[in-house]
Amino acid sequence: MSVHELKRPAVADTAQWRVDVPQALEQLRHWAQVSPLQPALRHKRHGHWFVWRWIDALRDVERLADGLRQQGFTEDSRLALSGAFEPNLLLLALAAQHLGGQSLTLPDNLDPPTLRKILGRSRPTHAFVQDRQAQQRWLEQGQTLLDFQQLLGPVDTPQRLKRWSQGAQLWSEEGTQWQTGLTVLLEQWLSSGHSLAFPESLGSASRDRREVAPSGLVLSAGRLQRLADEIDSRLAPHGTWRRRLCDWAIAHPEKGLQRLIKNRVRRLLGFHNLHFIWQATRTVQAQPTPTWLTEFKRDIA
């Protein structure tokens, strides 16, 4: 995980990639004051869950802001963020806002010509890139890499999480490919004051989601469709009696046997505590949303 300092140009077109959460810092300070020791962020790293309390998150934002300032970041600067959503990325976005600068989110799977074109338009002054292959593409653009920990400075490592609390848990398994995703995620997290958890990787998302059993999902239209595909793959094949039994259970969950079958599938997916799925209203699904995802989906304009 590295930060790249870029040569700052005079003019930039950032509207397409800009993260815009005006009240984010005020909300973070609020939760750090009223619930300082409650979990704010959870992330699985190297097979173990770690937790940031609200007061930890605020302190890290302040330390990161100091680190960015030492790297020449000002209110005229632009921080490009690229990679999976996780605590480091969120806290850096808030640190940039702390200094009055902008945050931009760029996908981490851009080929070199596309990356060069987008950098030419958005003209970031600094950038945080997680994936090593993506870092190499940035290096090929002539950028200098800086270590994330150098920005944060000497601090205690996040606390190992031994057991989950029973409070509300938001869940994200997204990244900066979701163009407006970081704005949505920060808004949902900071307005609710709920703990926000992230998987170790996209490949381990299903397993890690079962461990968390979130009460709310914050995801894009594309991720919702992949989730629907995952559900379908875990059910019996279409046309079989077992699949007809599952469809019957989903359509009529009020009866004992049907409710038992439905709850079993939900537990396999980590949905047994799920209350809602956030999704914007203007997205168009390539395939119909499964009935038992639809019942949780919260449409937000």
N, C-alpha and C positions, 0 to 999 in steps of 0.2 A: 504494500500500500504506500503510495508515494504522492508527493505534491510536486507539480512542475511549475516553475516560474516562467512566464512567457513575456516577450517584448510587448509592451503596451502600445497599441495604435491609438489614433485620435478619435476615430468614429467606429461604432459597432452597431450591428442589427441584432438585438438580443431578445426581441419579443417572443419568438417561437420557443426559446429554451429557458426563459427566465422563471425562477421560482418566486412566487409572490404570496407571502403570508405576513401581512403588515403587523399583526398583533402577536407574532410568535414569541418574541422575547418577553413581552409583558406577561403572556400566559405562562411561559416557562418560569419566570420569577414568582408568579402567583403560586404555582404548584410546589415550588421549592420552599416557599414560605409556609403554606398551609399543610403540606404533606411531605416534609423534607426527607423522611426515612422510608417512605413508601416506594415500591419498585416503579421505575419509570420506563426502563428499557431492559430487554433480556435478549441475549444472543448466544447461540451455541458455537463454541470454538474448540477445536481439537477434541471433540467428543464430550465436552462439559458445558453446562449452562452457566453463564455469568450474568450478573445483574448490576445495573446502574440505578441508584436511588435518585429522586428528583434533585436533591442537593448536589449529588455527584454530577449529574448532567449539567446543572448550571455552572458549577465550578470548572468542569472541563471546557464548556463554551468560553468562559472567561480566559482560561489558559490558552486555548487555541487562538482566541482573538489576539492575545499578546504575541503568540508565535507568528501569526500571519502579519501582524504589524511590523515585526522585526524583519519580515521578508518583503517589506515595502507595500503591503496591502493597505489601501486607503479607501475613502468613500467613493473614489473614482474607479476603483478596481472591480474586476469581474472574475469570480472563481468558478471554473468549470468542474463539474462533478460527474464521474463516469464509473458505473459499476452497480453491484447489488445494493439494495437498500439495507443498511445496517447502522449501528450506532455511530461509528466514525464518520460516515458520510452525512448523517443527519446533524451531528454536532458541529461539523465543519460548516455546513450551510448556515446554521444559526450563528456561528462565530463570524462569518462574513457579514451577516446582517447586523451583528453587534457593532461592527466597524463602519456601518453605513454603505457597504459595497453590495454588489449583486452576486447571486448564485445562479448558475446555469446548469442544466442537466443534459448531457450528451450520451447517446448509446455507446456501449463499450465494444460493439461488434462492427464498427465502421471500417471499411476497407480504406487503405491510404488515400486514394483520390477523393473519396467522400469526406474523410476526416479533414483533409487539407482544405476542401471547399467550405466546410462548416466552420472551421477555425478562421478562415478568411472572412466569413460573414459575422460570426459572433465575437471574434477577437478577444478571447479571455486573456487576462493578465496572469492568472495563476490557475492551476488545475490539480484535482485530486483524482487519480486513476488507480483502481484496485487490481484488475486482472493483469498478470504478467505479460501476456501476449499483447494486450492493449497498451501497456506501458512501452513495449518495444516499438509499437507504431508511433507513439508520441515521441520517443527518442529519435526515430527516423525523421521526424519533423524538425529536429535540431533543438529539442527542449532539454532543460536541465532538471534532473530528478532530485527531490528532497524527501527525506524520510518523515512519515507522519509523526512518529514519536518525538522527533526533534521539535515539531511545532507544539506538541502537548507538554513537553518537558518532563522532569522527574516527578511522577505521581504514583500513588498506590495502584496496583492492578485492580480491575473490577473484581467484586466479590464472587466467589463460587456460589452457585445457587444449589442448596441442598433439597429444598422442597418448594412446591408451588403454593402460593396463596390462593384463596378461593374467590378473589376479586375478579372484576372484569378484565379480560385479556384480549387486546387487539392483536391481529396476526397479519404479517406481510411476507410474501414470497415473490417480490417484484424487484425491479431494478430500473435504471435510468432509460431503458428502452421504452418504458411507459412515460410518454413525453410530459404529461402534467402530473405524474404520479407523486413526485416529492411534495408538490403543493398540497395535493389531496391528503397525503399521509400526515404531514405536519399539522394540517388543519384538524383532522380527525383525532390525532393523538393529543394535541395541546388543548383543544376545546373540550375534550371529554375528561382528561386527567387519568385515563386508563393506562395500564401498563401495555407496552408495545413490544412484541417478540418477533424475532427473525430466525430462520433456519440457518444451519451451518453452511449449506449450499443448496442450489436448486435441486440437485440430485437427491439430497436427503430431506427435502421439504415434507414429503408425505409422512415419513417416520417421525420427524421432529414435530410436525403438526399434531400427531397423535399424542405425543408427550405433553404438549401444551394444552390441548383441548380448548381452543380459544372460544370466546363468546362472540367475537366479531371478526370478519375478514374484510380487508381493504385491498381490492384488486381491480385490475383492468379488465376490459371486455375479453381480450385474448386469453388472460389467465383464467377467467371464468369458464371459457370454452374448454381449456385444457383440463380444468377441474371436472367439468361435465364428462369429458372423455375418460378421465380417471375413474369416475363413478361407474360409467358404463362398462369399463374393462373389468371391474371388480364384481359385476353382476353376472349371472348365468347368461349363456348365449341367447340371442333372440330366437323365438320359436320353440324353445324348450319349456317343459312344464315348470322347471325351477324359475325361469325368467318370468313366466306368466304369474307365478306365485309372488315374486318380488313386485311386479307391477301392480298386482292386486293389493298387496300390503301397502304400497306407497299411496295408492288411490283411496284406500279406506283404513287410515291409521287408527281409527277410533276403537277397533276391535282388538282383543287380546293378542291373538296370534299375529295379526298384521303388524301391530305395534311392536311386538317382540322382534320380528324380522327387520322392520325398518330401523329400530334402534341398534340392532347388531351391525347393519351396514354403516350407519352413522358413526358408530364407535370405531370401526375399522378405518374410517377416514379422519378421525379426530374431530367429529362434528357433534359429539354428544352434549356439549355445553353451548352449542352455537345458537345465537339469538338473531343475528342479522348479517347480511353481506352488503357492503357498500358497493354501489355501481352507479355511474352517471346515466341519466335518462337518454342522452342523445346517441348512445352507442347502438349499433345494429349487430345482432347475433347471427352468425352464419347458420347455426342450427338452433332449434328450440331449447330453451333452458329446461333441464329436468324439473319435474314438479316439486321435488323436495329440496331443490336449490331455490326455486322461485319463492317458496313460502318464507325464506329468510331474507330475500333480496330487498334492500332498502334503496329505492330510487331517489337520487338526489340530483337536482339540476346542476 
